[in-house]
């Protein structure tokens, strides 16, 4: 049961600001977003993507993949937090609080 502890399960947040002034920059930004989606990330906000990971070791695998796919220009950041920390998120739509809707759960086979 320790395997599913809220302190062991991790979330990766990737946030980025990529240039999109030229056609080449727009393509690089789109390719980066497609890479994130292909690696199991879900769009949380326009420039923030999240991914659920079963452990810190699993999160490290996805961070290495992220580093390999970084575009030449722009800024990209990542943050790994526990499921317990992610559960404490507060979201607001203007002045109204809205309940967070976590991305779809991923099935872990092994």
C-alpha positions in Angstrom: 0.0 0.0 0.0 3.0 2.3 0.5 3.4 2.2 -3.3 0.4 4.5 -3.7 1.2 6.9 -0.8 0.3 10.6 -1.6 3.9 11.4 -0.7 5.4 8.9 -3.1 3.2 9.6 -6.1 4.6 12.6 -8.0 3.4 15.2 -10.5 5.6 17.0 -13.0 4.7 20.5 -13.9 6.3 21.9 -17.1 5.9 25.6 -17.8 7.3 27.4 -20.7 7.5 30.7 -22.6 8.5 30.0 -26.2 8.9 32.6 -29.0 6.3 32.4 -31.8 7.2 35.4 -34.0 8.4 33.4 -37.0 7.0 30.4 -38.8 10.1 28.4 -37.7 9.6 29.4 -34.0 5.9 28.5 -34.1 6.8 25.1 -35.5 9.4 24.5 -32.8 6.8 25.5 -30.1 4.2 23.2 -31.6 6.7 20.4 -31.8 7.6 20.8 -28.2 3.9 20.8 -27.1 3.4 17.7 -29.2 6.3 16.0 -27.5 4.8 16.7 -24.1 1.5 15.3 -25.2 3.2 12.2 -26.6 5.0 11.7 -23.4 1.7 11.6 -21.4 1.5 15.3 -20.3 -1.8 17.1 -20.2 -2.4 20.8 -20.7 -3.2 22.4 -17.4 -3.1 26.0 -18.7 -1.8 27.4 -22.0 1.8 27.1 -21.2 1.7 24.7 -18.3 1.5 20.9 -18.8 1.3 18.3 -16.0 2.0 14.6 -15.8 1.2 12.1 -13.1 4.1 9.7 -12.1 4.0 6.7 -9.9 7.3 7.5 -8.2 10.2 9.9 -8.2 12.2 7.5 -10.3 9.5 7.5 -12.9 9.4 11.3 -12.8 13.2 11.4 -13.4 12.7 9.4 -16.6 10.3 12.0 -18.0 12.5 14.9 -16.9 15.3 13.3 -19.0 13.0 13.0 -22.0 12.0 16.7 -21.4 15.7 17.8 -21.5 16.2 15.9 -24.7 13.3 17.7 -26.4 14.1 21.3 -25.3 13.7 23.8 -28.1 16.7 26.0 -29.1 15.0 29.2 -28.0 12.7 30.2 -25.1 12.4 29.3 -21.5 11.3 26.0 -20.0 11.0 25.1 -16.4 9.9 22.0 -14.6 8.8 21.3 -11.0 8.2 17.9 -9.4 5.8 17.8 -6.5 4.1 15.1 -4.5 0.5 14.1 -5.0 -0.2 15.5 -1.6 1.2 18.9 -2.6 -0.7 18.9 -5.9 -4.0 18.2 -4.0 -3.5 21.5 -2.1 -3.8 23.5 -5.3 -6.3 26.4 -5.3 -7.7 27.6 -8.6 -9.7 30.7 -9.2 -11.8 31.9 -12.1 -11.7 35.7 -11.6 -12.9 36.0 -8.0 -14.6 32.6 -7.8 -12.8 29.6 -6.5 -13.2 26.5 -8.8 -12.5 22.9 -7.8 -9.4 21.5 -9.5 -10.0 18.9 -12.2 -7.0 16.6 -12.3 -6.1 15.2 -15.7 -7.4 11.7 -16.3 -5.8 9.0 -14.2 -3.2 7.0 -15.9 -3.3 3.2 -15.7 -0.1 1.7 -14.3 0.4 -1.9 -15.4 3.8 -2.7 -13.8 
